[in-house]
Amino acid sequence: MSYPGYPPAGGSYPPAGQYQQAPGGYPPQPGAYPPQAGYPPQAGGYPAQAGGYPPQAGGYPSQAGGYPAQAGGFPLHHVTPLINVLCSVQPGGGMPQGYPGAPAPGQQPMPAFPGAPNPSMPGYGGGVPTGPTPPAAPAVNVRHCQLHQPLGALKGYRGTIKDFPGADPLRDVEVLRKAMKGFGTDENAIIELLGSRSNKQRVPLKAAYKTTYGKDLVSDLKSELRGNFEDLVLAMLKTPTHFDASELREAISGAGTDEACLIEILSSRSNAEIQEITKIYKAEYGKSLEDAISGDTSGHFRRLLVSLSQGNRDERATVDISMAKQDAQKLYAAGEKKVGTDESQFNAILCARSKPHLRQVFHEYQQMCGKDIEKSICGEMSGNVESGMVAVVKCIKNTPAYFAERLHKSMQGAGTKDRTLIRIMVSRSEVDMLDIRQEYLRLYGKSLYTAISGDTSGDYKKLLLKLCGGSD
């Protein structure tokens, strides 16, 4: 069945010229999603979904279709204009000459930043300013500004999956119902639809399906799909925090303990995300995440996981160089400089300090003893605590490179670690997948797209490649 102005079944875009542009944006869609900041309210929108990532403390508002900013990872693109402003302030507090809103020679300068808003500067999130293009802002000196973020932090939205314009869950579930009704299943229709919707557009499909057909979407999909393709589809219908909680549960309660999964999730999520995950874990499984970890692990590795699961890491962006030097000296004294290793000192610094601070600590450590912190950990520790602390260090140093390595290992050798492959492709598709692709190409000399194509097959491969977003 077709609808005027709505994409045909399969999730593709409508033919050119079918939409009529209304003044100020898209016309209201019945049953559409909640309005984004800066847009007029839409009638009949769906309420916010429980279990999504909460706002980050001190962070910037989330962009449409994206996960919230990851601590130490890739903030949203609102940060770039602010960095340019912060790094352009002159010692006297005024703006440099030639910058939009700067006083002309002889005029009274604006108050020092932060202070009264500059009326000549467009508000963030207010759309593209009209008029002549302003001069380019000066280049950002990350070290001077003491932000110490990876370069990817300044690139804006780095996910591959975005909101589909005008998507309506009631019409989307009709596509899904038609794909599963009757003899056989139209897997391509499911792939095209789910692969072109953001997480916040996919999750409401479960409620819309039950409202429209009186049936459970997940149950119907389970009855129609099989294997890794089924697992991937069902993962895409969970909110990020529900998905993380379920993966942690499986890592702990499954056959054996997946220590790498525990470290991957707990070392790469922000405080707010971890705190929300722990709430969902307790509500869903009747046991606290900390108790579950404590009952399934031991020794210094257990201490490392328990510390990370508190979601209490310092998240300040500024770096105190003298304190970073002191922390580097403490790590040296706890490992290379003594007989034996004080794992507790490593635990205290790696789990409590901010990620920008730790990147400076690693630099100071290298300068101090001429050895990379990872090599020191490998020489001083062993077993799960060694691999756990090395993974924390790698994630803090370069989050996309860490995930590129995890993806490579999941597809390396005989057999594929499909659970790892699915988890990373789903959870990072709206965070930093573009940067992961770049790091994969740099590290392994071929694109992630090519690696997935050669290691998977069928409908499972098609949907993974949708999340990958293209070849490099």
VENGILIN-V228463 format. One record per residue. N is the residue number from 1. PSI is psi in whole degrees, 0 to 359 (none if undefined). BURIAL is I if it has 9 or more other C-alpha atoms within 8 Angstrom, else O. D_CENTER is the distance of its C-alpha to the mean C-alpha in Angstrom with 2 decimals. Layout:
BEGIN
N|PSI|BURIAL|D_CENTER  N|PSI|BURIAL|D_CENTER
END
This chain:
BEGIN
1|138|O|35.81  2|155|O|34.77  3|137|O|33.99  4|131|O|34.95  5|6|O|32.04  6|145|I|29.54  7|147|I|28.20  8|163|I|30.31  9|139|I|29.30  10|348|I|26.64  11|11|I|24.05  12|167|I|25.31  13|153|O|25.92  14|159|I|29.40  15|152|O|32.18  16|139|O|32.53  17|359|O|34.40  18|329|O|33.81  19|144|O|31.84  20|113|O|33.97  21|126|O|32.15  22|154|O|32.94  23|131|O|33.30  24|2|O|30.16  25|197|O|27.72  26|148|O|27.66  27|157|O|30.34  28|136|O|29.46  29|129|I|28.56  30|132|I|30.04  31|19|I|27.51  32|180|I|24.59  33|166|I|21.31  34|150|I|21.31  35|148|I|21.80  36|162|O|19.28  37|132|O|20.31  38|355|O|23.29  39|152|O|24.41  40|151|O|27.38  41|144|O|26.98  42|136|I|27.13  43|138|I|29.74  44|22|O|28.94  45|158|I|25.16  46|146|I|23.27  47|163|O|22.37  48|144|O|18.92  49|138|O|17.64  50|146|O|17.84  51|357|I|15.11  52|166|I|12.17  53|131|I|9.96  54|167|O|12.60  55|148|I|12.80  56|141|I|12.07  57|127|O|15.41  58|9|O|16.72  59|185|O|13.74  60|158|I|13.98  61|146|O|13.88  62|144|I|11.00  63|158|I|11.77  64|127|O|13.13  65|2|I|11.08  66|155|I|7.62  67|164|I|5.23  68|166|I|6.47  69|140|I|6.42  70|138|I|5.77  71|129|I|9.41  72|4|I|10.85  73|242|I|7.98  74|98|I|7.63  75|165|I|9.11  76|162|I|10.04  77|356|I|13.17  78|337|I|15.50  79|333|I|15.65  80|311|I|17.59  81|323|O|20.75  82|319|O|20.84  83|317|I|20.69  84|320|I|23.44  85|312|I|25.49  86|320|I|25.14  87|356|I|26.04  88|355|I|28.91  89|133|I|30.79  90|161|O|34.24  91|326|O|35.98  92|353|O|38.06  93|346|I|35.15  94|175|I|35.66  95|150|I|33.68  96|153|I|34.78  97|141|O|37.34  98|346|O|36.12  99|144|I|32.78  100|128|O|32.52  101|358|I|34.24  102|148|I|35.95  103|146|I|39.63  104|159|O|42.32  105|131|O|44.74  106|346|O|46.99  107|162|O|44.84  108|125|O|43.52  109|159|O|39.91  110|159|I|37.13  111|155|I|36.32  112|149|O|34.03  113|136|I|30.25  114|154|O|29.10  115|217|O|32.00  116|140|O|33.34  117|146|O|31.18  118|113|O|32.43  119|341|O|33.80  120|352|O|33.62  121|130|O|29.86  122|143|O|27.89  123|144|O|25.60  124|138|O|21.84  125|4|O|20.58  126|10|O|24.19  127|181|O|24.05  128|128|O|25.66  129|149|O|28.81  130|169|O|32.09  131|188|O|34.76  132|149|O|34.89  133|126|O|31.80  134|160|O|31.48  135|152|O|31.78  136|141|O|28.71  137|155|O|27.37  138|155|O|28.15  139|146|O|25.83  140|128|O|23.50  141|98|O|24.67  142|314|I|21.60  143|317|O|23.87  144|323|O|26.37  145|351|I|23.90  146|31|I|22.68  147|324|I|18.97  148|42|I|18.49  149|153|I|14.96  150|155|I|14.26  151|330|O|15.63  152|340|I|12.42  153|340|I|11.74  154|9|I|14.73  155|357|I|14.01  156|203|I|12.47  157|126|I|10.07  158|15|I|8.97  159|169|I|8.00  160|342|I|11.12  161|129|I|11.51  162|169|I|12.86  163|140|I|15.27  164|123|O|18.65  165|129|O|21.37  166|13|O|23.84  167|138|I|22.45  168|119|I|24.59  169|327|I|23.87  170|324|I|27.64  171|325|O|28.20  172|319|I|25.21  173|335|I|26.60  174|323|O|29.96  175|315|I|28.55  176|318|I|27.15  177|317|O|30.48  178|324|O|32.49  179|334|I|30.51  180|349|I|31.43  181|144|O|34.88  182|198|O|38.05  183|126|O|38.65  184|172|O|35.68  185|136|I|32.03  186|83|O|30.61  187|326|O|27.44  188|323|O|26.89  189|320|I|26.76  190|317|I|24.07  191|312|I|22.01  192|321|I|22.51  193|304|I|21.69  194|328|I|18.57  195|355|I|17.29  196|15|I|17.70  197|141|I|16.23  198|169|I|12.83  199|320|I|11.86  200|346|I|13.74  201|335|I|16.60  202|318|I|16.77  203|317|I|16.93  204|350|I|20.09  205|331|I|21.87  206|315|I|22.94  207|320|O|24.82  208|324|I|26.19  209|316|I|27.48  210|321|I|29.29  211|318|O|30.69  212|318|O|32.01  213|355|O|33.28  214|24|O|33.63  215|162|O|31.76  216|123|I|28.55  217|316|I|26.08  218|317|O|24.55  219|318|O|28.14  220|319|I|29.23  221|320|I|26.41  222|325|I|27.26  223|340|O|30.86  224|332|O|30.25  225|166|O|27.61  226|157|O|27.76  227|214|O|26.05  228|329|O|22.63  229|317|I|22.44  230|314|I|22.97  231|319|I|20.31  232|315|I|17.69  233|314|I|18.88  234|325|I|18.93  235|323|I|15.39  236|346|I|14.27  237|5|I|16.43  238|150|I|14.79  239|159|I|12.49  240|315|I|9.24  241|324|I|11.36  242|321|I|14.42  243|314|I|13.00  244|316|I|11.95  245|318|I|15.40  246|325|I|17.20  247|321|I|15.87  248|319|I|16.99  249|315|I|20.21  250|323|O|20.87  251|329|I|20.26  252|316|I|22.84  253|351|O|25.34  254|188|O|25.44  255|107|O|28.00  256|174|O|27.47  257|129|I|24.45  258|84|O|21.29  259|323|I|20.78  260|324|O|18.16  261|317|I|15.89  262|313|I|16.55  263|318|I|15.76  264|311|I|12.56  265|312|I|11.00  266|336|I|12.93  267|345|I|12.42  268|353|I|8.66  269|156|I|8.00  270|170|I|9.56  271|310|I|13.14  272|321|I|12.82  273|315|I|10.40  274|318|I|12.86  275|323|I|15.76  276|322|I|14.86  277|317|I|14.42  278|325|I|17.83  279|314|O|19.44  280|321|I|18.54  281|313|I|19.65  282|317|I|22.93  283|321|O|23.53  284|324|O|22.92  285|1|O|24.63  286|20|O|27.11  287|141|I|26.25  288|151|I|24.10  289|320|I|21.29  290|316|O|23.18  291|321|O|26.38  292|318|I|24.89  293|315|I|23.58  294|326|I|26.93  295|349|O|28.93  296|355|O|27.32  297|177|O|26.98  298|169|I|29.37  299|211|O|30.24  300|334|I|28.02  301|319|I|25.14  302|317|I|25.34  303|320|I|25.46  304|312|I|22.32  305|318|I|20.38  306|319|I|22.10  307|313|I|21.28  308|325|I|17.51  309|352|I|17.69  310|337|I|19.25  311|47|I|16.11  312|25|O|18.49  313|143|I|17.35  314|131|O|18.65  315|20|O|16.01  316|147|O|18.52  317|338|I|17.90  318|157|I|21.54  319|130|I|23.13  320|108|O|26.68  321|319|O|28.07  322|322|O|31.01  323|324|O|28.93  324|320|I|26.74  325|318|I|30.07  326|317|O|31.27  327|322|I|28.24  328|320|I|28.73  329|322|I|32.39  330|319|I|31.60  331|320|I|29.48  332|316|I|32.32  333|330|I|34.91  334|348|I|33.07  335|275|I|32.90  336|328|I|34.69  337|347|O|37.46  338|165|O|38.66  339|125|O|39.97  340|181|O|37.40  341|136|I|33.90  342|87|O|32.79  343|331|O|29.49  344|324|O|29.27  345|318|I|29.04  346|317|I|26.12  347|314|I|24.43  348|319|O|25.17  349|314|I|23.80  350|333|I|20.68  351|343|I|19.52  352|328|I|20.73  353|157|I|20.33  354|157|I|17.53  355|319|I|15.41  356|321|I|17.19  357|316|I|20.41  358|326|I|19.91  359|324|I|19.37  360|322|I|22.72  361|315|I|24.22  362|321|I|23.53  363|315|O|25.21  364|324|I|28.14  365|316|I|28.52  366|317|I|28.89  367|325|O|31.42  368|313|O|33.28  369|3|O|33.95  370|26|O|33.13  371|139|I|30.79  372|143|I|27.05  373|325|I|25.58  374|316|O|24.28  375|324|O|27.86  376|316|I|29.29  377|317|I|27.20  378|328|I|28.24  379|338|O|31.82  380|337|I|31.93  381|175|I|30.09  382|167|I|30.03  383|210|O|28.62  384|324|O|25.48  385|325|I|25.34  386|307|I|25.48  387|326|I|22.71  388|313|I|20.57  389|325|I|21.15  390|319|I|20.77  391|320|I|17.31  392|315|I|16.35  393|315|I|17.97  394|317|I|16.32  395|323|I|12.74  396|320|I|13.95  397|310|O|15.86  398|93|I|13.46  399|312|I|10.01  400|322|I|10.09  401|323|I|13.71  402|315|I|13.18  403|328|I|11.19  404|318|I|13.84  405|320|I|16.47  406|318|I|15.28  407|317|I|15.42  408|315|I|18.77  409|329|O|20.20  410|336|I|19.34  411|2|I|21.49  412|143|O|24.03  413|195|O|27.56  414|127|O|29.23  415|160|O|27.08  416|134|I|23.37  417|82|O|21.07  418|327|O|19.78  419|318|O|17.94  420|315|I|15.69  421|313|I|15.43  422|313|I|14.57  423|314|I|11.98  424|317|I|9.92  425|322|I|10.68  426|312|I|9.83  427|337|I|6.62  428|358|I|5.10  429|339|I|7.50  430|21|I|5.97  431|292|I|3.24  432|32|I|5.97  433|325|I|8.48  434|322|I|11.24  435|325|I|11.15  436|318|I|11.12  437|317|I|14.04  438|316|I|15.79  439|324|I|15.67  440|315|I|16.91  441|318|I|19.74  442|319|O|20.64  443|326|O|20.81  444|0|O|22.47  445|10|O|24.31  446|160|I|23.15  447|153|I|20.33  448|322|I|17.72  449|315|I|19.24  450|320|I|22.63  451|315|I|21.62  452|318|I|20.28  453|323|I|23.40  454|345|O|25.68  455|351|O|24.36  456|176|O|23.90  457|169|I|26.15  458|211|O|27.00  459|327|I|24.87  460|312|I|22.20  461|317|I|21.91  462|317|I|22.00  463|324|I|19.01  464|318|I|16.91  465|332|I|18.00  466|317|I|16.97  467|326|I|13.31  468|321|I|13.98  469|356|O|15.35  470|173|O|18.31  471|160|O|20.09  472|none|O|20.33
END
